[in-house]
């Protein structure tokens, strides 16, 4: 089950150890925009990676059969 945008946001916020309450407004907006752009990138790339994984598994299965 894919994670929602909010779940991804919370996970990235925890990993990067960003305390949004201790930041001023400009730093908060900057961090928020960087996190959101990363989320959009992940949402765009994830389907491509899943497709590559599926294609590679098919290729490896056919290679094993031929050997």
C-alpha positions in Angstrom: 0.0 0.0 0.0 1.6 3.3 -1.0 2.1 5.9 1.7 0.1 9.1 1.6 1.8 12.5 1.1 1.3 13.3 4.8 3.0 10.0 5.9 5.9 10.7 3.5 6.1 14.2 4.8 6.2 13.1 8.5 8.8 10.4 7.7 11.1 12.8 5.9 10.6 15.4 8.6 11.7 12.8 11.2 14.7 11.6 9.2 16.0 15.1 8.5 15.4 16.1 12.1 13.7 19.3 11.3 12.0 21.1 14.1 9.4 23.3 12.4 8.4 25.0 15.6 11.9 26.3 16.3 12.4 27.9 12.9 11.5 31.4 11.7 9.0 31.8 8.9 11.5 32.1 6.1 13.5 29.0 7.1 10.2 27.2 7.7 8.9 28.0 4.2 12.3 27.0 2.6 12.3 23.7 4.4 8.7 23.0 3.6 9.2 23.7 -0.1 12.3 21.5 -0.2 10.4 18.6 1.4 7.4 19.1 -0.8 9.5 19.1 -4.0 11.2 15.9 -2.8 7.8 14.3 -2.2 6.7 15.2 -5.8 9.9 13.8 -7.1 9.4 10.5 -5.2 5.8 10.3 -6.4 6.9 10.7 -10.0 9.9 8.3 -9.8 8.3 5.5 -7.7 6.1 4.1 -10.5 9.1 4.1 -12.9 11.1 2.1 -10.3 8.3 -0.4 -9.8 8.1 -0.9 -13.6 11.9 -1.4 -13.8 11.8 -3.9 -11.0 9.0 -5.8 -12.7 10.8 -5.8 -16.0 14.0 -7.0 -14.4 12.3 -9.8 -12.6 10.8 -11.0 -15.9 14.2 -10.8 -17.5 15.9 -12.7 -14.7 13.2 -15.5 -14.8 13.6 -15.9 -18.5 17.4 -16.0 -18.2 17.2 -18.7 -15.5 14.9 -20.8 -17.7 17.4 -20.5 -20.6 20.3 -21.6 -18.5 
